[in-house]
Amino acid sequence: MKEIFITGTGFWKPDEIVTNDEIVNSYNAYVDKFNEEFKAEIASGQKSELSYSSSEFIEKASGIKTRYILDKKNVLDPNVMKPTTPAELASNQSLLAEISIIAAKKAMEAAKINASEIDAVIMGTSHSARNYPAIAIEVQEELGIAGYGYDMLVGCSSTTFAISNAFSDISSGLANNVLVINPELTSPANDFTLRDSHFIFGDACVATIVQSQAINDQSFKILNRKLVTQFSNNIRSDFSYMNRTDQLDRDDDELLFRQNGRSVFKEVCPMVVTIINQQLSDMNIDICDIKRLWLHQANGNMISYVAKKLYGDNYDEKLAPMILAEYGNVASAGSVIAFNQTSDDFISGDKGVICSFGAGYSICSLVVEKV
Ligand SMILES: CC(C)(COP(=O)(O)OP(=O)(O)OC[C@H]1O[C@@H](n2cnc3c(N)ncnc32)[C@H](O)[C@@H]1OP(=O)(O)O)[C@@H](O)C(=O)NCCC(=O)NCCS
């Protein structure tokens, strides 16, 4: 069995940060506008009055304090409430390719590898900009990478599933060195007029180099992978090429991200605990020997639930970092950005778990060890 390593990661985020107070003030201005505009319909019971959001609720319910968003001005404008994105045309570089290339170059620099040494590009994301040609092939072309590229969609587990695919491609001999890119431009998919979820997401992109050799002393060997999926409608995005033919005539906004957050919380957290426990037990590794859990960054309460069940109620918060306080939920990019930001103190032999969970449901847990 070949040994396979993560040899470098890099990420991109937008320049502009959005605080909870900023996003709440914008939402509340939208609420005032809505309630005034639909005063008559609200009085007659045809529409429901909207309630204010609050920074206190957001921080308590999610742990999120800020997020980075691509087009802050339009997202916060109560008359717009969505970002404007550049035209996706054959004549332009796509936005997902652009941010992937920035993250990829950083990951390649960290791994000390050139484009000519890479054999494949795998793009995983929760929302792709188009069906084809693959974003991965566009990035491959732009970076001058030979070999092959393909896109895959696995909701919030797209990054870890893509790393797992890179592992499989390397073990089977298809490739030696793989670039995994995970652009998560969440803001175009987020309905900023929904009180339950207007605050959750941030934009980001992460890239990972997966190789058959540990070419630098920053590398982490992938010791084990565990992938589990279980169908659920509790997190859905219904954008589809069939929207134009399904005769439902739904607004674009109705097709955006929707979730039943409470159910997700209750159903997914115990699954994650069981999967990590099973995986470590199968590997004869005690949780005390896991120096860090780089968990999916959707919600601080979910992270502390999982960490408490695994390490015990009084666990040290450094064991399960919460980069979501700054970045928000950056969909599938979160666990690997957490790994990127908080793995520098690892020494040879230290072990950690990168574990994503989200829509599908989809869960992927990777046990890694510093070389
Ligand atoms: C979404 C989430 C943050 C909501 O937190 P929660 O504690 O479950 O909150 P609830 O939705 O139960 O709402 C609790 C109360 O706060 C209110 N509330 C909801 N949004 C609010 C807001 N923005 N501001 C103020 N109050 C709000 C609700 O109306 C509700 O009031 P009620 O008790 O009077 O009915 C949380 O459920 C979550 O993160 N779940 C997992 C999400 C996830 O992982 N998704 C994956 C996506 S990748």
The ligand as an SDF file (V2000), in Angstrom:
LIG
                    3D

 48 50  0  0  0  0  0  0  0  0999 V2000
  -28.8680   27.5880   12.1540 C   0  0  0  0  0  0  0  0  0  0  0  0
  -28.5430   27.6040   13.6270 C   0  0  0  0  0  0  0  0  0  0  0  0
  -27.3680   28.5370   13.8930 C   0  0  0  0  0  0  0  0  0  0  0  0
  -29.7610   28.1130   14.4080 C   0  0  0  0  0  0  0  0  0  0  0  0
  -29.5270   28.0340   15.7800 O   0  0  0  0  0  0  0  0  0  0  0  0
  -30.6410   27.4050   16.7480 P   0  0  0  0  0  0  0  0  0  0  0  0
  -30.1260   27.5110   18.1020 O   0  0  0  0  0  0  0  0  0  0  0  0
  -30.9350   26.0440   16.2020 O   0  0  0  0  0  0  0  0  0  0  0  0
  -31.8400   28.4000   16.5700 O   0  0  0  0  0  0  0  0  0  0  0  0
  -33.3410   28.1030   16.1490 P   0  0  0  0  0  0  0  0  0  0  0  0
  -33.4340   28.0480   14.6680 O   0  0  0  0  0  0  0  0  0  0  0  0
  -33.8610   26.9270   16.9240 O   0  0  0  0  0  0  0  0  0  0  0  0
  -34.0360   29.3990   16.6840 O   0  0  0  0  0  0  0  0  0  0  0  0
  -34.0970   29.7240   18.0700 C   0  0  0  0  0  0  0  0  0  0  0  0
  -34.8670   30.9980   18.2470 C   0  0  0  0  0  0  0  0  0  0  0  0
  -34.0890   32.0870   17.7300 O   0  0  0  0  0  0  0  0  0  0  0  0
  -34.8590   32.8030   16.7510 C   0  0  0  0  0  0  0  0  0  0  0  0
  -33.9540   33.2770   15.6910 N   0  0  0  0  0  0  0  0  0  0  0  0
  -33.6470   32.6350   14.5370 C   0  0  0  0  0  0  0  0  0  0  0  0
  -32.8170   33.4120   13.8150 N   0  0  0  0  0  0  0  0  0  0  0  0
  -32.6090   34.5420   14.5250 C   0  0  0  0  0  0  0  0  0  0  0  0
  -31.8460   35.7020   14.3040 C   0  0  0  0  0  0  0  0  0  0  0  0
  -31.1120   35.8450   13.1910 N   0  0  0  0  0  0  0  0  0  0  0  0
  -31.8380   36.6600   15.2470 N   0  0  0  0  0  0  0  0  0  0  0  0
  -32.5570   36.5310   16.3730 C   0  0  0  0  0  0  0  0  0  0  0  0
  -33.3130   35.4380   16.6490 N   0  0  0  0  0  0  0  0  0  0  0  0
  -33.3360   34.4650   15.7350 C   0  0  0  0  0  0  0  0  0  0  0  0
  -35.8770   31.8130   16.2360 C   0  0  0  0  0  0  0  0  0  0  0  0
  -36.9960   32.4790   15.7220 O   0  0  0  0  0  0  0  0  0  0  0  0
  -36.1830   31.0150   17.4810 C   0  0  0  0  0  0  0  0  0  0  0  0
  -37.1120   31.7400   18.2670 O   0  0  0  0  0  0  0  0  0  0  0  0
  -38.2600   30.9690   19.0820 P   0  0  0  0  0  0  0  0  0  0  0  0
  -37.5120   30.1080   20.0590 O   0  0  0  0  0  0  0  0  0  0  0  0
  -39.0110   32.0920   19.7050 O   0  0  0  0  0  0  0  0  0  0  0  0
  -39.0030   30.1750   18.0680 O   0  0  0  0  0  0  0  0  0  0  0  0
  -28.1760   26.1840   14.1260 C   0  0  0  0  0  0  0  0  0  0  0  0
  -29.3140   25.3610   14.1680 O   0  0  0  0  0  0  0  0  0  0  0  0
  -27.1560   25.4890   13.2600 C   0  0  0  0  0  0  0  0  0  0  0  0
  -26.0940   26.0070   12.9720 O   0  0  0  0  0  0  0  0  0  0  0  0
  -27.4210   24.2320   12.8710 N   0  0  0  0  0  0  0  0  0  0  0  0
  -26.5190   23.4310   12.0680 C   0  0  0  0  0  0  0  0  0  0  0  0
  -26.3460   24.0860   10.7900 C   0  0  0  0  0  0  0  0  0  0  0  0
  -25.4230   23.3690    9.8420 C   0  0  0  0  0  0  0  0  0  0  0  0
  -24.4660   22.7390   10.1870 O   0  0  0  0  0  0  0  0  0  0  0  0
  -25.7220   23.4780    8.6060 N   0  0  0  0  0  0  0  0  0  0  0  0
  -24.9010   22.9470    7.6150 C   0  0  0  0  0  0  0  0  0  0  0  0
  -24.8250   23.9490    6.5520 C   0  0  0  0  0  0  0  0  0  0  0  0
  -23.3520   23.6840    5.7100 S   0  0  0  0  0  0  0  0  0  0  0  0
  1  2  1  0
  2  3  1  0
  2  4  1  0
  2 36  1  0
  4  5  1  0
  5  6  1  0
  6  7  2  0
  6  8  1  0
  6  9  1  0
  9 10  1  0
 10 11  2  0
 10 12  1  0
 10 13  1  0
 13 14  1  0
 14 15  1  0
 15 16  1  0
 15 30  1  0
 16 17  1  0
 17 18  1  0
 17 28  1  0
 18 19  1  0
 18 27  1  0
 19 20  2  0
 20 21  1  0
 21 22  1  0
 21 27  2  0
 22 23  1  0
 22 24  2  0
 24 25  1  0
 25 26  2  0
 26 27  1  0
 28 29  1  0
 28 30  1  0
 30 31  1  0
 31 32  1  0
 32 33  2  0
 32 34  1  0
 32 35  1  0
 36 37  1  0
 36 38  1  0
 38 39  2  0
 38 40  1  0
 40 41  1  0
 41 42  1  0
 42 43  1  0
 43 44  2  0
 43 45  1  0
 45 46  1  0
 46 47  1  0
 47 48  1  0
M  END
$$$$
